[in-house]
Amino acid sequence: MILQHDTPEDFVIATGEQHTVRDITQRAFAAVGIGFRFEGKGIDEKGIDVRTGNVLVEVNEMWYRTTDVDNLWGDPT
């Protein structure tokens, strides 16, 4: 229905479940067989490949929200 809408509008697409970016990142790497761990905290947190030690994910300072709320999720009803 969103794609068939005649005029642009804002839409909320939600499942009613809460997932963090960390959760999604870990699941994505697991799905392709990459062992992965997070190190550090906040702006200094990095996602590391456990086999190679390479940094695969870093926090982008431009998108880091220091005063974000703890719980955000959409109501699909």
N, C-alpha and C positions, 0 to 999 in steps of 0.2 A: 504494500500500500504506500510505503514511503516513496518508492521509485515511480509510482503512478500519480503522485501528487502534482497538481498543476503549477503551484507556486512554491518557492523555497520557504522552508520553515525550520525551526529547531525541533528535533525529536529526541526522546530518551529511549534508548534500547537497553533493556535491563532483564536480568534473570532472577533478581531477588536474592542472589548469593553474593557474598563478598569475597574477593580475591585480591591479593596484593600484586604489585608488579614483580616482587620477589618470587611469589608462588608461580606466576605465569612463566617467568624466566627459567626457573628450575624445571618446570614441566617441559618446556620447549627443548632445553638441552638434553634432558633425560630421553625425550622422544627420538632424538637422533644419536643417542648412545654416548653422550659426552658427560663425564663425571664433572661436577660443578660445585663450588662452594663460594660463599660470600665471606669477605674479610673486611674489617674496618667498620666504621659507623658513620651515619650521616653523609655529608658531602664527600668524605674520604672512603666510602664503601666501594668495594670492587668485587666483581665476579671473576673467579679464577678457575681455569681448567685444571682439575686435580692431576691429570696425567702429565701435562707439559709445564704447568705453572704460569702459562700465558694469561694475561688479563684479557677477558672476553667482554666484560661489561664494566662501564664506569658511569658515575653520576655526572650528568651535564649540569654545571652550575647555573646555567640559564633557566633550566626547568626545575631546579630544586626548590621545594616549598618548605621553609623552616617552620612556618606556623600553620601547617595543615591540620585539619580535624582528624580524629582517629578513625571514625567510621563513616564511609561514604558508600552507599549502594542504592540502586534505583528500585522503585516499586513497579513491577511489571503489570499490575492490575490497572 
